[in-house]
Amino acid sequence: MLAHRRGRIHAHGILPDQGRDTAKFLAPRQGCWNLIYVATQSQSVKPRVVIIGGGFGGLKAARQLRNADVSVTLIDRKNHHTFQPLLYQVATAGLSPGEIAAPIRWILHSQKNVEVLLGEVTGFDLQRKLVKLADDEIPFDYLIVAAGASHAYFGHDEWEPLAPGLKSIEDATEIRRRILLAFELAERDAARGAPQRELNFVVVGAGPTGVELAGTLAEIARHVLANEFRTIDPRHTRVLLVEGGPRVLASYPESLSHSAEQQLAKLGVEVRTSTLVTGMEAGRVRFGDSWVPAVVTLWAAGVAASPLGKLLSAPTDRAGRVRALADLSIPGHPEVFVIGDLAAMVDAKGTPLPGVAPVAMQQGVAAAKNILRAIQGETAEPFHYHDKGSMATIGRAAAVADFGRLQLSGFPAWMTWLFVHILFLIGFRNRLMVMIQWAWSYITYERGARLITGDSNLPGWHSASVNVRAANTPESAMVSDVREAETQRVAAPGVPL
Ligand SMILES: Cc1cc2nc3c(=O)[nH]c(=O)nc-3n(C[C@H](O)[C@H](O)[C@H](O)COP(=O)(O)OP(=O)(O)OC[C@H]3O[C@@H](n4cnc5c(N)ncnc54)[C@H](O)[C@@H]3O)c2cc1C
């Protein structure tokens, strides 16, 4: 059992701060571990701010408190902050994990009023002002919950192992493994004289992440791997981007969606809009009544808030995001704040705020400021989001950017995207490394992180080949749609089925 330095409750009792807090702790009586924490409200007590999550929101909140006379504890289940906007680069072998992530402890090392703890938060006791970990309880005076979101499979959790989503470094390296492995297995089978495989990649969801993944996948197949295989021709890879709504990048103006679709087509991505996934099995995906073979399926369609949201006993929306009050606190608990992807908030026009890094960061600042106001005895201020625009990259020299009156697409949008992402990446070393990698890739088309780690089994590889053969039988033409058949014909010269 860890014995913490400052006023932390754990299974063996409570250890007071070493003279820093005047919090008084009552020792357990008669072997009973019902501990009572009594914090005196004297001026000399440093208010304890606990932040859950070292993502964009949590880190920004911690930094905002850097000069405040508070003691901050930041808890994260990972030891690193991940720059999620560049996760797709790891997933598509452009960058290595260490170039887009940094240890939280290192990021905050010079901020003396912060301690960083590695641990998974499992619940709360808001009445007793405690954050619960599996084997520990941490007291707080103010709490910021910034635990983010994950993927949602719309009630089909069984699809998750078949179609990984992209949220963490682990997800990115698993996706990278599957993508690279598909080409390797196809080459090996073909080299042994087996019928050559149709390499179908299906990306579900055409929001920014789906568009990035599909565009880069097509680029890898057509440029990066084009000349490296002896038996298969990766240029005949099929990348299918499927979207349930009527257009890609639905949160962008229609003209930019249209431009994105054209840029995707130029890269060789097939886009199907207004198409819902109705089934999934290893090696194939069903749209409506048609099954499409898929050696790799990636999920970029739904978002579900961290389960911690529901444990706060505050109202939540359908995605489990907490309906925070205007000042980011939760009803009945002015000392508890929820920010970032975990918070459901609307702007002045009633439009829901997007789940993006600037929202999380601005809310981190706002929550920290409201805590300092509360400590000063002032009233909290409502949060207002300043929308500076949004960007989505599609591939090499292909992107869209929406800055309100100024809308860009193609090369200028891509350059702006590169510049902004380098600027916000944490750590000088990472910025430098990423700049060098990108410049090198731009000139040479190489991707420097093409490592297959983990095992060499691809879910559905064998069933996908059965599916491809089945798709060529007359019966299957009934369920195989026209576009699919067309693509098989196009693929035929290089990739005999
Ligand atoms: C692939 C991808 C691409 C994106 N691209 C962009 C983009 O281009 N531009 C943009 O603005 N936004 C982008 N976003 C969205 C952006 O990353 C999020 O909006 C932002 O990260 C939200 O910040 P947050 O602090 O709320 O949560 P996060 O940054 O997700 O951080 C949450 C933290 O909480 C920790 N945590 C979760 N649960 C627990 C627990 N129980 N106990 C302890 N710790 C816990 C996690 O480990 C994590 O460190 C992208 C997101 C993804 C997934």
The ligand as an SDF file (V2000), in Angstrom:
LIG
                    3D

 53 58  0  0  0  0  0  0  0  0999 V2000
   -8.2640   10.5960  -33.3060 C   0  0  0  0  0  0  0  0  0  0  0  0
   -8.6610   11.9440  -32.7840 C   0  0  0  0  0  0  0  0  0  0  0  0
   -8.3580   13.0740  -33.5180 C   0  0  0  0  0  0  0  0  0  0  0  0
   -8.7030   14.3240  -33.0450 C   0  0  0  0  0  0  0  0  0  0  0  0
   -8.3920   15.4210  -33.7930 N   0  0  0  0  0  0  0  0  0  0  0  0
   -8.6470   16.6460  -33.2940 C   0  0  0  0  0  0  0  0  0  0  0  0
   -8.2330   17.8120  -34.0050 C   0  0  0  0  0  0  0  0  0  0  0  0
   -7.6510   17.7270  -35.0860 O   0  0  0  0  0  0  0  0  0  0  0  0
   -8.4990   19.0190  -33.4540 N   0  0  0  0  0  0  0  0  0  0  0  0
   -9.1360   19.1330  -32.2510 C   0  0  0  0  0  0  0  0  0  0  0  0
   -9.3170   20.2390  -31.7750 O   0  0  0  0  0  0  0  0  0  0  0  0
   -9.5590   18.0580  -31.5700 N   0  0  0  0  0  0  0  0  0  0  0  0
   -9.3220   16.8190  -32.0580 C   0  0  0  0  0  0  0  0  0  0  0  0
   -9.7260   15.7140  -31.3660 N   0  0  0  0  0  0  0  0  0  0  0  0
  -10.5290   15.8820  -30.1450 C   0  0  0  0  0  0  0  0  0  0  0  0
   -9.6590   16.2480  -28.9760 C   0  0  0  0  0  0  0  0  0  0  0  0
   -8.5320   15.4190  -28.9020 O   0  0  0  0  0  0  0  0  0  0  0  0
  -10.5090   16.1450  -27.7250 C   0  0  0  0  0  0  0  0  0  0  0  0
  -11.5920   17.0250  -27.8530 O   0  0  0  0  0  0  0  0  0  0  0  0
   -9.7150   16.4890  -26.4930 C   0  0  0  0  0  0  0  0  0  0  0  0
   -8.6750   15.5530  -26.3030 O   0  0  0  0  0  0  0  0  0  0  0  0
  -10.6020   16.5150  -25.2620 C   0  0  0  0  0  0  0  0  0  0  0  0
   -9.8170   16.8150  -24.1560 O   0  0  0  0  0  0  0  0  0  0  0  0
  -10.2030   16.2620  -22.7160 P   0  0  0  0  0  0  0  0  0  0  0  0
   -9.2160   16.8550  -21.7710 O   0  0  0  0  0  0  0  0  0  0  0  0
  -11.6320   16.4570  -22.4670 O   0  0  0  0  0  0  0  0  0  0  0  0
   -9.9900   14.6880  -22.8230 O   0  0  0  0  0  0  0  0  0  0  0  0
   -8.7150   13.8580  -23.2490 P   0  0  0  0  0  0  0  0  0  0  0  0
   -7.7250   14.6870  -23.9610 O   0  0  0  0  0  0  0  0  0  0  0  0
   -9.2520   12.6540  -23.9310 O   0  0  0  0  0  0  0  0  0  0  0  0
   -8.0650   13.4380  -21.8610 O   0  0  0  0  0  0  0  0  0  0  0  0
   -8.7230   12.6120  -20.9480 C   0  0  0  0  0  0  0  0  0  0  0  0
   -7.6920   12.0710  -19.9830 C   0  0  0  0  0  0  0  0  0  0  0  0
   -8.3640   11.4570  -18.8960 O   0  0  0  0  0  0  0  0  0  0  0  0
   -7.7230   10.2450  -18.5820 C   0  0  0  0  0  0  0  0  0  0  0  0
   -8.7230    9.3760  -17.9730 N   0  0  0  0  0  0  0  0  0  0  0  0
   -9.8650    8.9220  -18.5200 C   0  0  0  0  0  0  0  0  0  0  0  0
  -10.5460    8.1800  -17.6400 N   0  0  0  0  0  0  0  0  0  0  0  0
   -9.8060    8.1600  -16.5060 C   0  0  0  0  0  0  0  0  0  0  0  0
   -9.9830    7.5380  -15.2420 C   0  0  0  0  0  0  0  0  0  0  0  0
  -11.0650    6.7970  -14.9660 N   0  0  0  0  0  0  0  0  0  0  0  0
   -9.0320    7.7170  -14.3060 N   0  0  0  0  0  0  0  0  0  0  0  0
   -7.9240    8.4530  -14.5780 C   0  0  0  0  0  0  0  0  0  0  0  0
   -7.7240    9.0610  -15.7580 N   0  0  0  0  0  0  0  0  0  0  0  0
   -8.6540    8.9150  -16.7070 C   0  0  0  0  0  0  0  0  0  0  0  0
   -7.2190    9.7350  -19.9150 C   0  0  0  0  0  0  0  0  0  0  0  0
   -6.1470    8.8290  -19.7600 O   0  0  0  0  0  0  0  0  0  0  0  0
   -6.7960   11.0230  -20.6140 C   0  0  0  0  0  0  0  0  0  0  0  0
   -5.4470   11.3340  -20.3750 O   0  0  0  0  0  0  0  0  0  0  0  0
   -9.3860   14.4460  -31.8130 C   0  0  0  0  0  0  0  0  0  0  0  0
   -9.6950   13.3080  -31.0660 C   0  0  0  0  0  0  0  0  0  0  0  0
   -9.3260   12.0630  -31.5480 C   0  0  0  0  0  0  0  0  0  0  0  0
   -9.6440   10.8310  -30.7420 C   0  0  0  0  0  0  0  0  0  0  0  0
  1  2  1  0
  2  3  1  0
  2 52  2  0
  3  4  2  0
  4  5  1  0
  4 50  1  0
  5  6  2  0
  6  7  1  0
  6 13  1  0
  7  8  2  0
  7  9  1  0
  9 10  1  0
 10 11  2  0
 10 12  1  0
 12 13  2  0
 13 14  1  0
 14 15  1  0
 14 50  1  0
 15 16  1  0
 16 17  1  0
 16 18  1  0
 18 19  1  0
 18 20  1  0
 20 21  1  0
 20 22  1  0
 22 23  1  0
 23 24  1  0
 24 25  2  0
 24 26  1  0
 24 27  1  0
 27 28  1  0
 28 29  2  0
 28 30  1  0
 28 31  1  0
 31 32  1  0
 32 33  1  0
 33 34  1  0
 33 48  1  0
 34 35  1  0
 35 36  1  0
 35 46  1  0
 36 37  1  0
 36 45  1  0
 37 38  2  0
 38 39  1  0
 39 40  1  0
 39 45  2  0
 40 41  1  0
 40 42  2  0
 42 43  1  0
 43 44  2  0
 44 45  1  0
 46 47  1  0
 46 48  1  0
 48 49  1  0
 50 51  2  0
 51 52  1  0
 52 53  1  0
M  END
$$$$
